[in-house]
Amino acid sequence: MKHLNSTSFKKRKRVERIFRFRTFCEPGHPIEFNGPFRDNIRKLVEFARVESRLPEGMNSWSFQLELNRHPAMCISLFIIEEPMEKSASRHCHYCRYVGWGNHLICNERFHFVVPSKETAVVMAVCSSYESEGSGRPATTTTITAAEISNFIELQGHLLHGVLHSNGFGHLISINGIEKGSSLAGIEIMDLWDRICTGLRARKVSINDVAKKNGMDLRLIHGVAFNESWFGRWGYGFGRGSFGVTQPMYQKAIEAVQSIPLCLLIQHLDTSYQEILVIFSKYQSLSGNPLLTLGHIFRFMQELKERLQPDICHLSSSNNNTTSAGITAVSAETACRWSTKRVEMATRVIVEALMNAEFRWVSRQEVRDAARVYIGDTGLLDFVLKSLGNQIVGSYVVRRTVNPVTKVLEYCLEDLSTNFREGFSPGDPTKKYRHQITRNQLMKDLFYLYKFIFKEPKLSQNIGLLSVIPIAVRIILDSKYLIKDYKGELCQKTEIGNEEKLKLLCSVRLKNDGHEEMEITKRILEQPSPYEDLVILPPNATFRELKIEVERRFKEMYWGLKSFIAESVQNLIAVETDLVYGLVEPTGTSIVVSGKIADREINIEEIFEDKNQNMIIDCPCGAKEDDGERMIACDICEVWQHMRCVQLTNTENVPDIYLCNRCEHDIVLCPNLP
């Protein structure tokens, strides 16, 4: 079995390159990708830094991605090859849960990891550890496969995705600003999408359990925009848990979206009239009538994107300036001044602006006025930089560049005056820019989420409103998303190309023996995952085609490592015939038949779903493992969801469990003692 050889890259890596984060894996950055995924990943890692001290047979590479040039800021992207010989588990449960349990196990998985500050510490140990006091060079300490596996499985990476060598993969986790990242979740998703697109992945799944401020994004975003938050990158419904299908999901979304606000208000519990206040507030902000739940959730989330990020509040009980906002800034920038000194400088600058009687004054004027009381110019420069667009008591410190003089200017804006005078017509976000903040909007959104979707308090749960809990459950159970990147399958068969011949090829095993018949049946039930792009010279013969197909499928799939290609099906040709001229450029797959030389074949060891004998027949309609907690009947051994048989996930599994059918049969059986 052939893996990527890191030693071939060491001579080339003399100086570590830095790549731009926002263009990484775009065409030409760092290279043009024009082959199948496995060839493209080989090309990509040639530009990476080779990580040393890994166990034999395991490889890891790293890229430095530049976020900012001034000041310099980079993040590390690690690519870790996990060969099946070194893997703690050959079977991929992500494949099984998303419905790809029928896929053959690949020989390698490639993990793409952007560690956070916390998880980077573990990676530093795995890549550049130096033994203190050991008297040995760091390169003599080899990290074990278990330690690498532990790092990969750590929770808290900014990005963790895995791609199998056949181009199928999974986005396992992303963590944005809420987890302490300097990157927003959108930026991290853009990076992952560029990687999958550039390397020509085939299909990628996501288990969408993303939350924002304690709210399920797939629910609030689905009600607002008719798709998950990941839908903006092309991820759509892939598979539902508890027997949920795509038509069920779509009808649930439409049902919640169409609920009239007037009907909802009529049946609200009297103790939750705050919802009525929220409805009224955003109706006044909207230029169009908000008639349904879909309307108001969409408007609120669109408004959130147009509002400026929240300004740090610097107010105290006596309306004097405090250091609440400034200390947050200083902590992030390793401020060398004490909290008390920062607070004093803030107060002096604000008082200088108040003396300017709300007119715009240059930065130099403010600085000169403050220097009368504060002699440390470095402290003044730091606070002036941090104070732009900050709320201080009942004022906002505004900062802008004068369009004529190009000089930085400051002024104070009185919030209380704006509230008293009202607002003129125009853009709603401009009219109410001081009346509502993004933070307040998120609080309102959470209130609606909690008391309409999660803890509905309706005086009468009747009629149209009775669908809310049912529809919400269906939406939340639709968490497996898939994007089809097309990958090499988007490149149709090309015959007569001057440079190369591209063919989509698949394999079929001859029916020699029971096990091979079963494997062939499984492959034919779902043939698309086993097509691969084979690139040959224009004058290639059928013998060369068979050799290349045999090599590629041996390198790609664990169960085909002893595969021997014998003939091309549905074509009358000898080995010396040229492929060009006999193969029609229809885009259909060329099927190469052969056999497996290894006679000791264990089906459970070559497919991703190892539980082939597991029988699932749940009342919800599920027939396959979807990752939800299940329990098996002790008589018929049929598995069912615990939730569907009225057992909560928090309950202990009973010592003896009988399904309804077996229990009913026992009751009706007269011969039992």
N, C-alpha and C positions, 0 to 999 in steps of 0.2 A: 504494500500500500504506500502511495507516495503522498507526502505532506509537503507543505511549503518549507523550503530549506533556508533558514535564517543566515547560515554561514555565507551564502552567496551574496548577501547584501552588505557584509561588514566592511569590505574594502571601499565601497562606494560612499559609506556614511562617515565622512571625515568631519564635516561641519553640519551641525543640526540646523535644518531649515525651519523657518517659521512661515506658516500659511495663514491667510486671512480667514477668519472664522466665517464671515458672511458670504464667502464665495467658495468655500471648501467643497469639493466634489461637483462643482459646476463644470461644464465642458471646458477642458483645458486647464483645470485647477485640481490637481496638478498635471493631469494628462487626459487625453481623449480616451474614453472607454467605448470600444466597438465590438466587444465579444460577449460571450456568456458570463454569468456572474463569477464562476470559478477562475476564469482567465483574468477578469477585471480586478479581482481582489489580489491576485499575484502582482499585477502592474502597480496597484496602489501602494502595497507595502514596500515596494522598492524605494519609495521616497521617504520612508519612515525611519525612525531611530530604532534599532534592534535592542530589545531589552534582554539582558543577560541573566545568568544564574537561574534559569528555569530547568525543570526536569527534562531529561532526554526525551525527545519526541514532542515536546510542547514549545510553541513559539509565541512571542508577544512583541508587538511593535507600538510605538507611540508617536503622535504628532503634536506639535505645539501650534495652537490656533490663536491668532492675535485678535483680541477684542478691541483694544485701543492702542494707538501708537503713542499718544501724549495725553496722560501718562501711560507708560507701557504696562499692558495687562494681557496675560495669556492664560489659556486653559489647556489642559492635556486631554487628548483623546487616545485611549488605549484600544488596540485590536488584539484580542487574545484568541489564539487557535486552540480549540479543545478537541483533540482526536479521540475517537471512541475507545482506543486502547487505554487512555488515561482518564476517561470520564468516570465520575462516581455513579452515573446512571446513563445508560445508553438510550433509554426511552425518554422522549420529550413529552411531558404532561401538557405543555401548552398546545402541542399539535393534537393531542387526544381530545382536549376540552373544546377546541375550536372546530372539530370535525375532520381533522386530518390524520386520524389514527390509522388509516389505510395506507399511509405513505411508508415507503421503505426507509429504514434508518440510514442516515448519511454517515460517511466516514469522518467528517469534521463539522464542528459548529464554530462560527466566528462571532465572538462577543465584542460589541462596541460599547465601551464604557467611558463616560466622562465623570470622574470621581468628584465628589463634593470635598469641602475642606476636611471633613471628618474622615471620609473613606479614603482620601488621598494619603493619609498617614499610613494606612495599611498597605497601599500600593507602593509607597516609598520603601517600606520594609521589603517588599517583594522584588523591587527593581534596583535599588541603590543602597542597600543596607551595608553598613560597615561595622564589623565586629569590634566593639570597644574592649580593649584590654586582652583580646584573644591572641594577639601576636600573629594573626593570619590575615592575608589580604581578603577584601570583601568578596572577591570572585570565587573563593573556595567554598563559600557557604551557599548551598543549593536549596532553593525553595521547593518544597514538596508539592505534588499535585493537589493534595488536600488543602494546602494553604492557598493556592491559586483559586481552587473551587470556592473556598470560604470568602475570598475577596469578591469573586464574581457575584455570589449570592447575597452580598451585603445589601441591606436596605439603606436608602439615602443617597445613592448615586444621582447626579444631575441627569444622567442619561444611561440607560442600560437597554440595549437591543441585541438580539441574536439572529444571525442568518445562517441557515444550513447551507451546505455546499451545493445543493440543488437550487438555491435561490429563494426558497420559502423561509419565512422568518417571523419573528414576534418582537414587538416593542413591549418590553417588560415594565419599565418605569421611566418617568420623567419627573423632575422636581424643580420648580421654578423659584420665584422670589419668596413665596411663603415658607420654603424650606431653607432660607438663608442664602439662596443663589443670587449672584449679581446679574444673572440672565433671566429674562421672563420665560414662561413656559412656551410661548409662541416662538421665541428665538431658538429654543432647544428643539422644538418640533420641526422648525425649518431646517435645522442641521440634519436631523434624522431623515427627513424627506429627501434632502439633496443626496445623502449617502445612498439611500435605497434606489433613487432614480438614476444616479450616476453609475452605480455598480450593476444596474439592471437586475434588481431583485425581481422575483416573480409575483408572489403574494405575501403580504405581511399582515399579521393579526394584532389586535390590541384587546386586552381585557379592560374595558373602560370602567374603572372605579374612581375616576378623578373627582376630586371635591374642590370647591372654592368657598372659603369662609363657612365651612361646615355644610354646604349644599351640594347635592349630587349634580354634577354638570350635565350628565346625560339627560336629567329630568328638566332642569330649568332651561337648558339650551335647546332641548328637543321641543319643549312647548313653545319657545320663542321663535325658533328658526327651522323647525321641522327636521332637524338632524342633530347628531351629537356635536360636541365642541370639536372633535377630531374630523368632522365632516368637511371643514374648510381645506383639509389636505386630501380629500377624496376617500376617506374611510367611511364605509357604510355598513348597514346591518349584515352581519356574517352568520351568527347563530345565536339563538336565544336559549336561556336556561328554562327549566320546568316546562318544556314543550312549546315555548313561545315561537311563533313563526313570523316572517316578515309582514304578511298581511295583518296579523294580529297587532303587531307593533305599530304599523301605520294607522290602523283604526283607533288605537289607544291614543296616539298623538292627536289625531283629528278630534277625538271626543273631548279631550281636555281643552284643546285650543278653542273649540266652538262654544264653551259654556258661557252664557251671557252674564255680564257683571251684575245686571239688574236682578236676575234671578238669584245669584249668589248672595247679594246683599239682603234680599227678602228673608232668607233662611239662615242668616248668621246668628249665632248665639249672642245675646245682648251684652255679654261680658267681653266681646271681641269687636267692638265698634271701631277700634283703631284701624281695622282693615278698610272701613268706609272712608276714614280720614286719608289713608294712603291713596285709595282710588281717586278721591277728589283732588288731592295734591297733583298727581301726575296727569290727570285730565286737564287741569289748568295749565300745565306745562306743555302739553301736546297741542300742536296745531290742527290735529285731526281727531275725530271722536274715537274714544277707546271703548269698544262695545263688548269685547270678549276677553277671557283670560289670555288667549294667545296675543291679542293686541297689546295689553298692558305689559306682559312679560317681554315682548319684543321691544316696545318703546323704552322700557327701563334699561334694558341691556344695551340698546343703541345709544341712549343718553349717557350711560356710564362711559362708553368709549369716547364720547365727545367732551366729557368733563375733564378738566385738568386734574392731575394727581393731587391728592389731598395735601394741603399746606399744613406744616407742623404748627400746632397751637402752642403759643407761648403766653398763656394767660393764667392768672392766679386769682385767689379769692378777693384780693384787694386791688385787682387790675394792674398791679405792677408786673414788670417783665420778670419772667423766670427763665431758667436755663433748660426747660424741658425739651424744646426742639433743638437747641444748640448742642446739648450734650449728646443727642443722638447722632448729629453730624460729626461732632468731634471724635466720638468713639469710633466711627467708621473710618476716619482719616487719621487716627492715632494722634489726636490733639495733645500738645504738650503743656497746655494751660489748664489750670484747675477749673472746676465747675464754677466756683465763686467768681473768678476773674472773668470768665466768659460771660457770666450773667451780668456783671457790672458793666463790661464793655457794650453789651447789647442794650442795656438801659440808657447809657450815655448816647449811643447812636440814635435811638428812637427819640429821645428828648431833643436832640439836635434837629431831627426832621420835623418834630412838632413845632419847633421855633421857626421853621421855614414856612409855616402857615399853609401846609398842604400844596405847595408848589413843587415842581420838579427842580431838583438841585443836583449838581454834578457830584460824582464820587469824591473828587478832590475837596469840594466844599464841605461835604459831610465829614471827611477824614480830618480836615483842618479844625473844624469845630470840636470834634471829639478829642483831638490831641491836647486840648486845654486841660482835660481831666485824665486822659489815658496816654501815658508816654510811650507805651510799647506799641510801635507801629506794626509789628508782625501780628500781634493780637488783633489790632483794628482791621488789618487786611483780611485776616481769617474770618472775623465776624461779619464784615461787609460782604464777603463772598458767600457766607452761609445764610445771610438774612434775606436774600432775594425771594419775594413772594412768600413771606412768612406772616402768620397772624400773631399779633402781639396785643393782648388785651382786646380792645374793640377796634383795632386798626389792622390794616394789612400793609406791610412794607413792600412797595412795588419797585421793581428794578427793570430798566429797559435801556436800549442804546438809542440816543437821539439820532433820528434819520438824517439830520442836516449836519450836525457837528461831529457825529460818530463817537460821541462821548457817553460813557456809562452814567446814567442818572437814576436818582432815587426819589421817592415821595411816599407820603402816608395817605392811606385811603380809609375814610371813616365808615365802618360797616353799619353802625347804628343809623347814620343818615340815609344810607341806601335802603334799609328796611323801612324807614318812615316815609320816604318819598315815593316808594313804588317804582314801577319799571315801565319803560316805553315799549311799544310793539317792536317786533323783530325776531331774531333768532332766539328760541327758548333758552338755549344754553348761555346766551349772552344776557338775556333779561334776568335770569335767576342765578347768575354765576356766584352770587354771595348768599343766596337763599338756600341753596342745596349743594352739598358737597358729595364727592364720590363715596366717602365713608358713610354719610347719611343714607345715600341711595342703597348701598349694600345692606345697611340695617333694615331698611324698608323691604328690600327684596327677600331677606332672610325671614322677616316677619310673615310675609305672604307665603313663602315656602313652608314654613313651620305650621301655620294654622290653617292652610288650605290643603296641602299635600300630605304632610307627615302627621299632624295632630288636628284633623278637621273638627271644628266645633260648630256644627250646624244644628239649628233648632229642630230641623226635620230632614232626615237623610232619605229623601224620597225623590222619585222621578229622575230627571236628568242628573241631579247632583249625586245620586247613588252610584254613578259610574266612576266618580273621582277615585276612590280607593282601589277599585279594580284596575282602572287604566294606569294609575301610578305604579301599581305592582308590575304590570306588564312592561312598562317602560323601563323600570329598574332591573327587570329580569333580562333585558335586551342589551347585554354589555359586551358581547363578543363582536368586534368590528373587524372588517377585512378590507384592505385596499389591493386591487389588482394592478401591479406596476407593469404588467405585460412582460417586462424583461426581454429575454431572447425570443419569446414567443411572438413579440410584435414584429420581429424580422422574418418575413415570409421566405419560403424557399427561393433561392436565387440561383439560376442556372446560367452559365456563360459569363459570369462576372470576370473581368480581366484580371483582378487581383486574387480573388478567392471564391470558393464555392461554399455556400452556406446551406446546410440541410438540417431539418428537424428530424431527429431519429428517436425511436423508442425500441424496446426489446420485448421479445416474447419467448417464454421458455417452452421447450418441447415437453410433452406429457409423458415423461419417462419416470414413473414412480408416483406414488400417492402424494408425497410432499410437494413435488414439483408441480403436479396438477393443481394442488391447492394454492400454491404461490401464483401460478399463472392466472387462475381464476380471480384472485385478489387484485392482481395488477390490471386485468382487463376490466374489472368493475369500475376502476377509476384510472384510466390510462393517462390523463393529462399530466400528472406530476412526473411521469417517467419519460417525457420527451426532453431531449437535450439538443442544443445547437452544436452541430459538428461542422468545423471549418476545414476545408480541404483545398489543395491546389486545383486549378481548372482542369488539369489533365489527370486527375485521380482515377484509379481503377476501383472496381468493386472489392478487390482484395484489400486495398488501402482503406476503403470505407469500413469494412468489417473490422480491420485492425484498430482503427481509430474509435469506432463505436465500442468495441470490447475494452479498450484502454480507458475511455471516459467513464463508462458505467462501472468498471472495477474501481476506479479512483473515487467515484462519487458515492456508491451505495455499499453499506456494510454487508448486506445479504448477497451481493453480486460479486464479491471479491474473487470468486473462483469461476466467474462466468466465462464461457467460451462461445464466441460468435461463430455460426456455421453457415448461414445463408440469409439472403434478402428475400422477404416474402413478396408474393404477387409480382415478381419480375423474373423473366427468363433471361439469365445472363450468366456468363462464366466470369471467373475471377479477373481475367485480363481485359475484360470490356471496360470502356470508359463510362464513368457515371453520367457525364454530360452527354446528352443525346438519348439516353434510355429513361431518365427520370423526368417526369413532367413537372414543370414549375407551378404546381397547383397549391402549394402551401400545406399540403397534407403531410402527415408524418410517414417517414420511411421506417418500416418495421424490420428489424434484424432478429431472426430467431436463433436460439442457441440452447445451451444447457449449463447446468451448474455441476462442476467437477466434484465438489465436496458433497458426498452422499449423506453426511450427518447434518441434515437441515432441521433446525428448530424454528417453526414459523413464528413463535412468540419472541424470538430473539432478533428477527430482521424487520418487523413492522413496529411503528411507533406505539401502537396500542398493544400492550403486553397482555391485557386481560381479554383475550379472545373468547374465552369460555364464559365470561360474565354475562348473565342474562338480565336485561333491564326491561321492565314492563311496569311503568309507573302510571297511576291514575291520571296524571297530567298529560300523558301521551308520549313522554320521553322514552326512547329506545336505546339511547347511547349515553355514555358518561359525559356530563357537562360540567364536572368539577364541583357540583353542589354535594352537600353531605347526604349520604345514602345509608340504608340499612337493608339487610337481606333476611328473608323469611327462613326460619330454621327447618322448614319442611321442604318447600319447593325450591329454595335457594334463589328466588327471584329478587332483584334489587329494586328498591323504590326510594324516592326522596323522603327524608325524614319530615320535611315540611308538609308534604302531600299526605302523610299518614298521621298528621296532627302531633308530631314530636318536634319540639323546638331544638335548635342547635345547642342550646345550653344544657339540655337534659342529658343524663348519662344513658348510654345505650343499654337497653334492658337485657338481662341475661338470656331470656328466651323471647323471641318475637315471632308472631304468626301474622301473615298477611290476611286481609279480609276474606279472600277466597278460601284459603286453607282453614281458617277459623270457622267459616260457614260450612265447609265440608265436614269438619269434625262434629259440629252441632247436629248436622243431619244424619250422621252415621249411627245407626242403631246398635252396631256390634261392639262399640267401645264400652269398656267396663265403667 
